[in-house]
Amino acid sequence: MFIIKVLFIYSIFLYTYIRFFLGLLPLELADFENMPNGPRLTVKELEYDGFEKQPPAFRCKVAEEQADSVYLLVGYALYFPTYSTWEGVSMMLEDLYVRPEKRRRGVGRRLFDAVAKEAVTSGSSRLDFHVLEWNPARIFYDGKGAENLTKSEQWCYYRLSGQALRNAAQSATGKA
């Protein structure tokens, strides 16, 4: 049986559990996505951003499997609120990951649906997410009625990071 939970800090045990989760599963996701340079954040930065910073930079749901009296982490969804000037309050699903040996058992669907439910109850007009082109989960998202914006609206997803981001920021210090 799989249990979907919202992650809150309320005990030292759970805090240790979160440290383990934040340190391990994003690395597994990076391996799955064939991105060997993986996450660049430290566990401490993730802990601060999600559980100490107010308001938190992200929200998280985890899927646990109960084996006897032990709960094992089998997946997670990391998401955060955004805003659209066209549609208002929105939600962004950054990561949805299920351990390989637990896939095809409905865990990913339950995590996705739990995030979608939170998006709706929080007044979001939409749930945005990115999926690698080769990822077989695209079939799942298509089945949910998700629209591939690359196809329909020809959106290109860009990122400014590292030195390019610093250069752009430095340019802003001059006169407008």
C-alpha positions in Angstrom: 0.0 0.0 0.0 1.3 3.5 -0.9 0.7 6.5 1.2 1.0 10.1 -0.2 2.0 12.7 2.4 2.7 16.4 2.6 6.1 16.9 4.1 6.2 19.0 7.3 8.9 19.2 9.9 7.5 18.2 13.3 10.2 15.9 14.8 13.9 15.2 14.8 13.1 11.8 13.2 11.2 13.4 10.3 14.0 16.0 9.9 16.5 13.2 9.6 14.2 11.5 7.2 13.9 14.6 5.0 17.7 15.0 5.0 18.0 11.5 3.6 15.2 12.1 1.1 16.6 15.4 -0.1 20.1 14.0 -0.5 19.2 10.8 -2.3 16.1 10.9 -4.5 17.1 14.0 -6.6 20.4 12.2 -7.4 18.4 9.2 -8.6 16.3 11.5 -10.7 19.5 13.1 -12.2 20.7 9.5 -13.1 17.3 8.7 -14.7 17.4 11.9 -16.7 21.0 11.1 -17.9 22.3 14.3 -16.3 25.5 13.2 -14.6 26.2 16.7 -13.2 23.0 16.3 -11.3 21.8 18.6 -8.5 24.2 21.4 -7.6 22.5 22.3 -4.3 23.5 20.9 -1.0 21.1 19.2 1.3 21.5 22.1 3.7 20.4 24.5 1.0 17.4 22.4 0.1 16.4 22.1 3.8 16.6 25.9 4.2 14.7 26.7 1.0 11.9 24.2 1.7 11.6 23.9 5.4 13.2 26.9 7.1 12.7 29.9 4.7 9.4 31.7 5.1 7.6 31.4 2.9 9.1 28.2 1.7 10.5 28.2 -1.8 8.8 24.9 -2.6 6.3 22.3 -1.4 6.8 18.6 -1.4 4.7 15.5 -1.3 6.2 12.1 -0.7 5.0 8.6 -1.4 5.8 6.0 1.2 5.3 2.2 1.1 4.6 0.5 4.4 6.5 -2.8 4.9 5.6 -4.2 8.3 6.0 -1.3 10.6 8.6 0.5 8.5 7.8 3.2 5.9 10.0 3.4 2.9 10.3 6.4 0.7 9.4 5.4 -2.9 8.8 8.8 -4.7 8.3 12.5 -4.4 6.8 15.5 -6.1 8.4 18.9 -5.6 6.3 21.9 -6.7 5.8 25.6 -6.0 3.3 28.4 -6.7 3.8 30.7 -9.7 1.8 33.5 -11.4 0.7 34.0 -15.0 -0.2 37.5 -16.2 -2.7 35.8 -18.5 -4.3 33.3 -16.1 -3.4 34.4 -12.6 -2.3 32.0 -9.8 -0.6 28.8 -11.1 1.4 25.9 -9.9 4.7 24.6 -11.2 5.6 20.9 -10.8 9.4 20.8 -10.8 10.1 17.2 -10.1 8.0 14.0 -10.0 10.1 10.9 -9.4 9.3 7.3 -8.4 12.0 4.8 -7.8 12.4 2.4 -10.7 11.4 -0.7 -8.8 8.1 1.0 -7.7 7.0 2.3 -11.1 3.8 1.1 -12.9 2.0 0.7 -9.6 0.2 4.0 -9.6 2.6 5.9 -7.3 3.4 8.5 -9.9 -0.3 8.9 -10.8 -1.2 9.4 -7.1 1.6 12.0 -6.6 0.6 13.8 -9.7 -3.0 13.8 -8.8 -2.2 15.0 -5.3 -0.3 18.0 -6.7 -3.1 18.7 -9.2 -5.6 18.6 -6.3 -3.6 21.1 -4.3 -3.3 23.3 -7.4 -7.1 23.4 -7.7 -7.8 23.9 -4.0 -5.2 26.8 -3.9 -7.0 28.5 -6.7 -4.5 27.8 -9.4 -5.7 28.1 -13.0 -3.1 25.6 -14.3 -0.3 23.2 -13.5 2.8 23.6 -15.5 5.6 21.1 -15.8 8.5 20.1 -18.1 9.1 16.6 -19.4 12.2 15.4 -21.3 11.3 14.5 -24.9 12.4 10.8 -24.5 10.7 10.2 -21.2 8.0 7.5 -21.5 6.0 9.4 -18.8 4.9 11.7 -21.7 2.2 9.1 -22.5 0.9 9.4 -19.0 0.7 13.2 -19.2 -1.0 13.0 -22.6 -3.5 10.6 -21.1 -4.2 13.2 -18.4 -5.1 15.7 -21.0 -1.9 17.8 -20.6 -1.1 20.0 -23.6 2.4 19.9 -25.1 3.1 23.6 -25.5 6.2 23.0 -27.6 3.9 21.5 -30.2 0.7 23.7 -29.8 2.2 27.1 -29.0 5.8 26.7 -30.1 7.1 27.8 -26.7 10.9 27.4 -26.2 12.0 26.8 -22.6 15.1 29.0 -21.8 17.4 29.2 -18.8 19.9 31.8 -17.8 22.4 30.6 -15.2 26.0 30.9 -14.1 28.1 33.6 -15.6 25.4 34.5 -18.1 23.0 35.2 -15.2 25.6 37.2 -13.4 26.4 39.2 -16.5 22.7 40.1 -17.0 22.4 41.1 -13.3 25.5 43.2 -13.6 24.1 45.0 -16.6 21.1 46.1 -14.5 23.3 48.1 -12.2 23.8 50.8 -14.8 21.3 53.6 -15.7 18.1 52.6 -17.3 
